Structures are given as structure tokens and as C-alpha cells.
Amino acid sequence: MNFMQDPAAPTTRRELRRELRRRRRELDPREQDTASRRLCHALRRLPEVFRARHVALYLPNDGEIDPTPLLPWLAKRSARAYLPVLRPLAPNTLWFVHYHGDTPMVTNRFGISEPDTRHGAHRARRRAAWALDVVLLPLVGFDDDGQRIGMGGGFYDRTFAFTRRPGPRPRLIGLAHDCQRVERLPTAPWDVPLDAIVSDRRILRP
């Protein structure tokens, strides 16, 4: 469906978010599980993921596609997994905290589970955003040109704004259900470009 050509379709990024979030929430548990397994199979075959030793991912919320089946595979390969944490005293930016079975967790202000801020405050438990190898981030929508929209808070865009400049940086890979794909999305100047977008049915490299 091309939202941008259909006169009855959503036209603003806010309207698009509402519609695409509805789509993913309507997937039943079996569809969610199938999509997650297909996604993780595709991710394990990506060279940048296969080589990575420091991988950030997320715990699914609001119908997001689930990347957590990757965790045992990463552990088997001695790769370290990290979760995003809302960074204190720095609005709309993220820390990335090493995650394992004993990591103390809390629920943040958005109702999302994350490592306890007091736990993540220790530098030895965090990894700088520039020093990650791969970041798997959730998307609300994407198109065939590799454009994407997120939840609208700008957390990933602010945290990874440095990737527009020369220097060390992780590979940024957006994840979504294929039903969140549209033909064309409106863009914003602050959107940080992704290196790839992976759904349960396709891999796009902008």
C-alpha cells in the first residue's frame, strides 16, 4: 500500500505511526513467533552480525518484532549483548548496558523493561555507542528506499547523530515486521541513515 499516493491514507508522520503500530499489534502470537524466527534466521546470516562481538538489541514492546531469540546464539559465540537505557540527565539519549540473565531490570517511564539505571551507571557495565559493533533498533515503518520512522522520541537519532561524521561507528540495522513496509515514507532531516533494514521477509540495504 502506498500511503503517500492514496488520498484516503495517513499523510503525517504521526498518522503513519498510529496506523503502522496498529498493524503490528494486530498480529496474533503465532504470527509474532513466526516473524521473530524468520527475522533471527536472516540476522544470523548477515556478515556484520556474524562477525560482531558487541551487539545492542531491544526487548520488544507494543507489537515490535522480537530479536531476543538471538541472545543464546550471541552467548554461544562469546558475543556480548547490550540493551538501551534511558540516559539520566541527558534528555532523549541512550546508554547501552551489558545484558545477561542476572541483570537487574526496571520498567521505565514508557512501560518498557530496561536494566536498572543504578546498575548501568557503572562504566564497566556500559559500552559507548561508537564502540558497539552492531545496533539492532526497532522501527515503526520503512520503505523500499531504506527510509524509516521510529516512535517519534528521537532517542536513536540523537544517540547516533555522530554517525554522520567520520570516525568509528556501529552498523545500524532497523528491524520491523514486513507488514510495516510502505512504498514511500516522508523523511525528516534529523533521521540518521541505517546500514540495513531487516524484516521477516526481506533485507534492504539503502
KEKE-3310 file (N, C-alpha, C; in steps of 0.2 Angstrom, whole numbers, plus 5000, padded with zeros to 4 digits):
npx = (5004:5003:5005:5007:5001:4988:4973:4965:4973:4985:4994:5003:5018:5014:5001:5005:5013:5003:4995:5003:5008:4996:4995:5005:5002:4991:4995:4994:4999:5005:5008:5017:5028:5032:5036:5047:5056:5059:5065:5077:5084:5087:5095:5106:5113:5119:5133:5139:5133:5136:5150:5151:5155:5150:5134:5120:5103:5085:5071:5056:5041:5024:5020:5032:5043:5052:5069:5075:5077:5090:5099:5104:5112:5121:5128:5133:5143:5152:5149:5144:5129:5119:5107:5097:5096:5087:5095:5100:5099:5101:5092:5082:5092:5102:5110:5120:5119:5127:5119:5113:5107:5106:5105:5099:5083:5071:5056:5054:5049:5041:5035:5043:5054:5070:5088:5092:5095:5104:5112:5117:5124:5137:5152:5159:5150:5144:5144:5151:5142:5148:5157:5151:5148:5137:5120:5104:5089:5072:5059:5045:5040:5045:5052:5055:5066:5074:5071:5065:5054:5053:5047:5046:5052:5065:5076:5086:5090:5096:5106:5114:5118:5131:5136:5135:5147:5164:5173:5175:5161:5145:5137:5121:5106:5089:5074:5059:5042:5036:5024:5024:5030:5029:5026:5032:5039:5038:5051:5063:5075:5083:5083:5093:5103:5101:5111:5106:5090:5080:5067:5054:5053:5062:5078:5084:5096:5100)
npy = (4994:5011:5024:5037:5040:5036:5045:5044:5039:5040:5055:5062:5060:5057:5051:5041:5033:5029:5021:5011:5005:5000:4990:4981:4977:4970:4958:4940:4929:4918:4922:4932:4925:4917:4927:4932:4921:4920:4932:4932:4921:4927:4937:4931:4927:4938:4946:4957:4955:4942:4943:4951:4957:4964:4968:4978:4977:4976:4974:4968:4978:4984:4977:4976:4968:4953:4952:4944:4930:4929:4930:4918:4913:4923:4922:4910:4912:4919:4933:4949:4955:4970:4982:4995:5010:5023:5037:5045:5063:5067:5072:5062:5053:5038:5025:5011:4995:4981:4966:4951:4936:4939:4952:4966:4972:4986:4995:5007:5025:5023:5011:5001:4987:4988:4988:4992:5009:5012:5001:5001:5013:5011:5012:5001:4992:4997:5001:5012:5021:5023:5012:5000:4986:4982:4988:4984:4990:4995:4998:5009:5010:5007:5010:5005:5012:5012:5022:5027:5027:5030:5029:5042:5049:5052:5046:5036:5043:5055:5049:5042:5052:5056:5047:5053:5059:5057:5043:5031:5019:5010:4997:5001:4993:4992:4985:4976:4971:4964:4969:4982:4989:5002:5010:5022:5034:5049:5060:5066:5079:5075:5062:5048:5039:5022:5006:4995:4987:4975:4963:4951:4946:4951:4959:4975:4986:5001)
npz = (5000:4996:5005:5003:4990:4991:4993:5004:5013:5028:5031:5038:5048:5061:5060:5052:5060:5070:5062:5058:5069:5074:5064:5068:5081:5079:5075:5078:5092:5086:5073:5077:5083:5072:5063:5071:5072:5058:5056:5065:5059:5047:5052:5058:5047:5041:5037:5045:5057:5061:5063:5073:5090:5100:5103:5102:5106:5108:5120:5115:5113:5112:5101:5093:5082:5088:5093:5102:5102:5097:5107:5114:5104:5102:5114:5114:5104:5111:5111:5117:5123:5123:5131:5127:5138:5145:5146:5161:5165:5153:5141:5130:5125:5124:5135:5133:5140:5146:5145:5153:5160:5174:5175:5184:5182:5177:5175:5163:5160:5149:5150:5147:5149:5156:5159:5176:5181:5191:5191:5178:5179:5182:5174:5169:5165:5154:5137:5125:5113:5101:5101:5099:5089:5081:5080:5083:5080:5084:5072:5067:5054:5037:5020:5003:4999:5010:5019:5035:5050:5067:5084:5087:5097:5096:5101:5097:5085:5091:5099:5090:5081:5079:5069:5057:5055:5051:5058:5071:5071:5074:5065:5060:5061:5056:5062:5059:5057:5041:5038:5041:5031:5019:5003:5001:5012:5021:5025:5037:5042:5053:5053:5056:5045:5040:5040:5035:5033:5041:5039:5043:5030:5021:5016:5016:5009:5011)
capx = (5000:5007:5001:5008:4998:4981:4971:4962:4978:4988:4998:5008:5022:5010:4996:5008:5015:4997:4992:5008:5008:4990:4996:5009:4999:4985:4997:4992:5005:5008:5012:5023:5033:5035:5040:5053:5061:5062:5070:5083:5087:5090:5101:5112:5117:5122:5141:5141:5130:5140:5157:5150:5156:5146:5128:5114:5096:5080:5066:5050:5036:5019:5020:5038:5046:5056:5075:5078:5080:5097:5103:5108:5116:5126:5131:5137:5148:5155:5147:5141:5123:5118:5101:5096:5093:5086:5101:5098:5101:5103:5086:5081:5098:5103:5115:5119:5121:5128:5113:5113:5102:5106:5105:5093:5078:5066:5051:5055:5043:5037:5032:5047:5059:5077:5092:5092:5100:5110:5117:5121:5129:5145:5155:5162:5144:5141:5148:5150:5138:5153:5161:5147:5149:5130:5114:5098:5084:5065:5056:5038:5039:5050:5050:5060:5072:5078:5069:5061:5051:5053:5042:5045:5055:5071:5081:5091:5093:5101:5112:5119:5119:5138:5137:5135:5153:5169:5176:5172:5154:5142:5132:5114:5101:5082:5070:5052:5038:5035:5018:5026:5033:5025:5030:5036:5039:5040:5058:5065:5082:5087:5084:5100:5103:5103:5115:5101:5083:5078:5060:5053:5053:5066:5083:5086:5102:5099)
capy = (5000:5017:5029:5044:5041:5035:5051:5042:5037:5045:5059:5065:5055:5055:5047:5034:5029:5026:5016:5005:5002:4996:4984:4976:4975:4965:4951:4936:4927:4913:4926:4936:4920:4915:4933:4933:4916:4922:4938:4930:4917:4932:4941:4926:4926:4944:4946:4961:4952:4936:4945:4956:4954:4969:4969:4981:4975:4978:4970:4970:4981:4987:4973:4976:4961:4951:4950:4941:4923:4929:4930:4912:4912:4928:4920:4904:4914:4924:4940:4952:4959:4976:4984:5003:5013:5030:5040:5051:5069:5069:5070:5058:5049:5031:5021:5004:4992:4974:4962:4944:4933:4941:4960:4969:4976:4990:4997:5014:5029:5021:5005:4996:4985:4990:4987:4997:5014:5012:4996:5004:5019:5009:5012:4994:4988:5000:5002:5018:5020:5022:5006:4995:4983:4982:4990:4982:4995:4994:5003:5009:5009:5008:5009:5001:5016:5012:5027:5024:5031:5027:5031:5049:5052:5054:5043:5033:5049:5059:5045:5041:5058:5056:5043:5057:5062:5052:5041:5024:5019:5004:4996:5002:4989:4993:4979:4978:4966:4966:4972:4989:4992:5006:5011:5028:5037:5056:5060:5072:5080:5073:5054:5045:5034:5015:5002:4989:4986:4968:4961:4944:4943:4955:4963:4981:4989:5008)
capz = (5000:4996:5009:5000:4984:4992:4996:5010:5018:5033:5027:5043:5052:5067:5057:5049:5066:5073:5058:5057:5076:5074:5060:5071:5087:5077:5073:5084:5095:5082:5068:5080:5084:5066:5061:5075:5070:5052:5057:5068:5054:5042:5055:5059:5041:5039:5039:5051:5064:5062:5065:5079:5097:5104:5099:5105:5103:5112:5122:5111:5116:5108:5095:5089:5081:5093:5091:5108:5101:5095:5113:5116:5099:5103:5120:5112:5101:5116:5109:5122:5121:5127:5130:5128:5144:5145:5149:5165:5165:5146:5138:5124:5123:5127:5137:5131:5146:5145:5147:5154:5164:5181:5175:5187:5177:5180:5170:5163:5160:5144:5152:5144:5153:5154:5165:5181:5179:5196:5188:5172:5180:5182:5167:5167:5163:5148:5131:5122:5107:5095:5101:5098:5083:5078:5084:5081:5083:5082:5068:5066:5047:5032:5013:4999:4998:5016:5024:5041:5055:5073:5088:5087:5103:5093:5106:5092:5081:5095:5101:5084:5077:5077:5063:5051:5054:5050:5064:5072:5072:5073:5060:5062:5057:5058:5062:5058:5053:5035:5037:5042:5025:5014:4997:5002:5018:5022:5029:5041:5041:5058:5053:5055:5040:5043:5035:5033:5037:5040:5041:5042:5023:5016:5019:5012:5011:5007)
cpx = (5004:5003:5002:5004:4990:4978:4967:4967:4981:4993:5004:5012:5018:5005:4999:5010:5008:4995:4997:5009:5002:4991:5000:5006:4993:4988:4996:4999:5009:5012:5018:5029:5036:5039:5047:5058:5063:5067:5077:5087:5091:5096:5107:5116:5120:5129:5142:5138:5134:5147:5156:5152:5153:5140:5123:5108:5091:5075:5060:5045:5031:5019:5026:5040:5052:5063:5079:5080:5087:5101:5107:5113:5122:5131:5136:5143:5153:5155:5143:5135:5122:5110:5101:5093:5092:5091:5098:5102:5104:5097:5086:5087:5098:5110:5114:5123:5121:5122:5115:5108:5101:5106:5098:5089:5073:5061:5052:5048:5038:5034:5037:5053:5066:5081:5092:5097:5105:5115:5121:5125:5136:5147:5157:5156:5141:5146:5146:5146:5143:5157:5157:5148:5142:5125:5108:5092:5077:5063:5048:5036:5045:5048:5056:5066:5076:5076:5065:5058:5051:5047:5041:5049:5062:5077:5087:5094:5098:5107:5117:5119:5127:5140:5138:5142:5158:5172:5173:5164:5151:5138:5125:5109:5094:5079:5063:5048:5037:5029:5019:5029:5027:5030:5035:5034:5041:5047:5058:5072:5086:5087:5091:5099:5105:5107:5111:5095:5081:5071:5060:5053:5058:5072:5084:5092:5102:5106)
cpy = (5006:5023:5036:5045:5040:5041:5050:5040:5042:5049:5062:5059:5053:5050:5040:5030:5026:5020:5010:5002:4998:4989:4979:4973:4970:4958:4947:4933:4922:4917:4930:4931:4918:4921:4933:4927:4917:4927:4936:4925:4922:4935:4937:4926:4932:4944:4951:4959:4946:4937:4949:4953:4959:4971:4972:4978:4978:4973:4972:4973:4984:4983:4973:4969:4960:4948:4945:4934:4923:4929:4924:4911:4917:4925:4914:4906:4919:4931:4943:4956:4965:4979:4992:5005:5020:5033:5046:5057:5071:5067:5067:5055:5043:5030:5014:4999:4984:4970:4954:4942:4936:4949:4962:4974:4980:4992:5005:5018:5027:5014:4999:4994:4986:4989:4993:5002:5014:5006:4998:5010:5017:5008:5005:4990:4991:5000:5008:5017:5019:5016:5000:4992:4984:4984:4988:4986:4994:5000:5003:5008:5010:5007:5006:5005:5016:5018:5024:5029:5027:5029:5038:5053:5054:5051:5040:5039:5053:5055:5043:5046:5058:5052:5047:5059:5056:5050:5034:5024:5012:5003:4997:4998:4990:4986:4980:4971:4969:4970:4980:4992:4996:5007:5017:5032:5045:5056:5066:5073:5077:5065:5052:5039:5027:5011:4997:4990:4978:4967:4954:4941:4946:4958:4969:4984:4996:5010)
cpz = (5000:4999:5006:4994:4986:4996:5002:5015:5023:5029:5032:5046:5058:5065:5055:5055:5069:5069:5058:5064:5077:5070:5064:5077:5085:5075:5079:5086:5090:5076:5071:5081:5077:5063:5065:5073:5063:5052:5059:5063:5049:5046:5056:5053:5038:5042:5045:5057:5065:5065:5071:5086:5102:5101:5104:5102:5108:5114:5118:5115:5111:5101:5091:5088:5086:5091:5097:5107:5099:5102:5115:5110:5100:5109:5118:5108:5105:5114:5115:5119:5126:5125:5131:5135:5143:5149:5154:5164:5157:5142:5131:5121:5127:5129:5134:5137:5145:5149:5148:5159:5171:5181:5179:5182:5181:5174:5169:5162:5154:5144:5148:5149:5151:5160:5170:5180:5184:5194:5182:5173:5180:5175:5164:5164:5156:5143:5127:5115:5101:5095:5100:5091:5078:5083:5080:5084:5080:5077:5068:5059:5043:5025:5010:4998:5005:5021:5029:5045:5061:5077:5089:5093:5101:5097:5101:5088:5085:5097:5096:5079:5074:5071:5057:5050:5054:5057:5065:5073:5071:5067:5063:5058:5060:5057:5062:5055:5046:5033:5038:5036:5021:5008:4997:5008:5018:5027:5033:5041:5047:5058:5052:5050:5043:5037:5032:5037:5035:5043:5041:5035:5019:5020:5014:5014:5007:5004)
residu = (MET:ASN:PHE:MET:GLN:ASP:PRO:ALA:ALA:PRO:THR:THR:ARG:ARG:GLU:LEU:ARG:ARG:GLU:LEU:ARG:ARG:ARG:ARG:ARG:GLU:LEU:ASP:PRO:ARG:GLU:GLN:ASP:THR:ALA:SER:ARG:ARG:LEU:CYS:HIS:ALA:LEU:ARG:ARG:LEU:PRO:GLU:VAL:PHE:ARG:ALA:ARG:HIS:VAL:ALA:LEU:TYR:LEU:PRO:ASN:ASP:GLY:GLU:ILE:ASP:PRO:THR:PRO:LEU:LEU:PRO:TRP:LEU:ALA:LYS:ARG:SER:ALA:ARG:ALA:TYR:LEU:PRO:VAL:LEU:ARG:PRO:LEU:ALA:PRO:ASN:THR:LEU:TRP:PHE:VAL:HIS:TYR:HIS:GLY:ASP:THR:PRO:MET:VAL:THR:ASN:ARG:PHE:GLY:ILE:SER:GLU:PRO:ASP:THR:ARG:HIS:GLY:ALA:HIS:ARG:ALA:ARG:ARG:ARG:ALA:ALA:TRP:ALA:LEU:ASP:VAL:VAL:LEU:LEU:PRO:LEU:VAL:GLY:PHE:ASP:ASP:ASP:GLY:GLN:ARG:ILE:GLY:MET:GLY:GLY:GLY:PHE:TYR:ASP:ARG:THR:PHE:ALA:PHE:THR:ARG:ARG:PRO:GLY:PRO:ARG:PRO:ARG:LEU:ILE:GLY:LEU:ALA:HIS:ASP:CYS:GLN:ARG:VAL:GLU:ARG:LEU:PRO:THR:ALA:PRO:TRP:ASP:VAL:PRO:LEU:ASP:ALA:ILE:VAL:SER:ASP:ARG:ARG:ILE:LEU:ARG:PRO)
# end
